Amino acid sequence: QVQLVESGGGLVQAGGSLRLSCATSGNIFSINVMRWYRQSPGQQRELVAGITSGGATNYVDSVKGRFTISRDNAKGTLYLQMNSLNPEDTAVYYCNVGILRGRWYEYWGQGTQVTVSS
């Protein structure tokens, strides 16, 4: 019913920047929260950043001041601007959407690889 497609990942040198996008489609009446998660080999998936329908944002401590989450409501697109990247940011990044429609629904994208070389 809901599809999420991430794009924008790639290989960059430490100190570089990338902008990730997540395009949404399907039967979406309202989105309560949109999030970016990431997962590196051997590690648990962690929440990187989130943005609510009202525009409130939050970030994991390790990316504060470097990453910016935003959305385009008209396009239904989520973004993650990543600056000052370091090798520890290397991971598969996933888009996540939470929808309250009588009950809670969550949807995930397929992920996009971000690799930061030293």
C-alpha positions as CSV (number, residue, x, y, z in Angstrom):
1,Q,0.0,0.0,0.0
2,V,2.9,2.3,0.8
3,Q,6.2,2.3,-1.1
4,L,9.4,4.1,-0.1
5,V,12.4,4.4,-2.4
6,E,15.7,5.8,-1.2
7,S,18.3,7.4,-3.4
8,G,21.4,9.5,-3.2
9,G,23.8,7.1,-1.6
10,G,27.4,6.7,-2.8
11,L,31.1,6.7,-2.1
12,V,32.6,9.9,-0.7
13,Q,35.8,10.9,1.0
14,A,35.9,11.9,4.7
15,G,34.7,15.5,5.0
16,G,32.5,15.2,2.0
17,S,28.7,15.6,1.7
18,L,25.8,13.6,0.4
19,R,22.0,14.3,0.1
20,L,19.7,11.3,0.5
21,S,16.1,11.3,-0.8
22,C,13.2,9.1,0.1
23,A,10.2,9.2,-2.3
24,T,6.9,8.0,-1.0
25,S,3.9,6.7,-2.9
26,G,0.7,4.7,-2.2
27,N,-2.3,5.1,0.0
28,I,-1.1,7.6,2.5
29,F,-3.6,9.8,4.2
30,S,-1.3,11.4,6.8
31,I,2.2,10.8,8.0
32,N,2.9,11.3,11.6
33,V,6.7,10.9,11.5
34,M,9.4,10.3,8.9
35,R,12.8,8.9,9.9
36,W,16.2,7.9,8.7
37,Y,17.8,4.8,10.1
38,R,21.1,3.3,9.4
39,Q,22.8,0.0,9.8
40,S,26.4,-1.0,9.4
41,P,27.7,-4.6,9.3
42,G,27.6,-6.3,12.7
43,Q,25.7,-3.4,14.3
44,Q,22.1,-2.8,15.3
45,R,19.9,-0.6,13.2
46,E,19.9,2.9,14.8
47,L,17.7,5.9,14.4
48,V,19.6,8.8,12.8
49,A,17.1,11.5,12.5
50,G,13.3,12.1,12.6
51,I,10.8,14.7,11.6
52,T,7.2,14.9,12.7
53,S,4.2,16.2,10.7
54,G,4.5,19.4,12.6
55,G,8.1,19.9,11.6
56,A,9.8,19.0,14.9
57,T,13.2,17.3,14.3
58,N,15.6,15.3,16.4
59,Y,19.0,13.6,15.8
60,V,21.2,11.0,17.3
61,D,24.1,12.7,19.1
62,S,26.7,11.5,16.7
63,V,25.3,13.4,13.8
64,K,24.1,16.6,15.5
65,G,25.5,19.7,13.7
66,R,26.4,17.7,10.6
67,F,23.1,16.2,9.3
68,T,19.8,17.9,8.5
69,I,16.5,16.2,8.0
70,S,13.8,17.9,6.0
71,R,10.7,17.0,4.0
72,D,8.6,18.3,1.1
73,N,5.0,17.6,2.0
74,A,3.7,18.4,-1.5
75,K,6.1,15.9,-3.1
76,G,5.9,13.4,-0.2
77,T,9.7,13.3,-0.2
78,L,12.1,13.1,2.8
79,Y,15.6,14.3,2.7
80,L,18.8,13.9,4.7
81,Q,21.6,16.4,4.0
82,M,24.8,14.9,5.4
83,N,27.9,17.1,5.7
84,S,31.3,16.5,7.2
85,L,31.0,12.8,6.7
86,N,33.4,10.5,8.4
87,P,34.1,6.7,8.0
88,E,31.8,6.0,11.0
89,D,28.9,7.2,9.0
90,T,29.3,4.3,6.6
91,A,26.1,2.2,6.6
92,V,23.0,1.4,4.7
93,Y,20.5,4.2,5.2
94,Y,16.8,3.4,5.4
95,C,13.8,5.6,5.1
96,N,11.0,4.9,7.6
97,V,7.4,6.2,7.7
98,G,5.1,6.0,10.7
99,I,1.4,6.5,10.2
100,L,-1.4,6.6,12.8
101,R,-4.6,5.6,11.0
102,G,-6.7,4.1,13.7
103,R,-3.7,2.0,14.6
104,W,0.0,2.4,14.0
105,Y,1.6,1.5,10.7
106,E,5.3,1.5,9.7
107,Y,6.9,1.2,6.3
108,W,10.5,0.8,5.2
109,G,12.5,1.5,2.1
110,Q,15.0,-0.9,0.6
111,G,18.0,1.1,1.8
112,T,20.8,3.0,0.1
113,Q,24.5,2.5,0.7
114,V,26.7,5.3,2.0
115,T,30.4,4.6,2.1
116,V,32.9,7.1,3.5
117,S,36.5,6.5,2.8
118,S,39.4,7.7,5.0
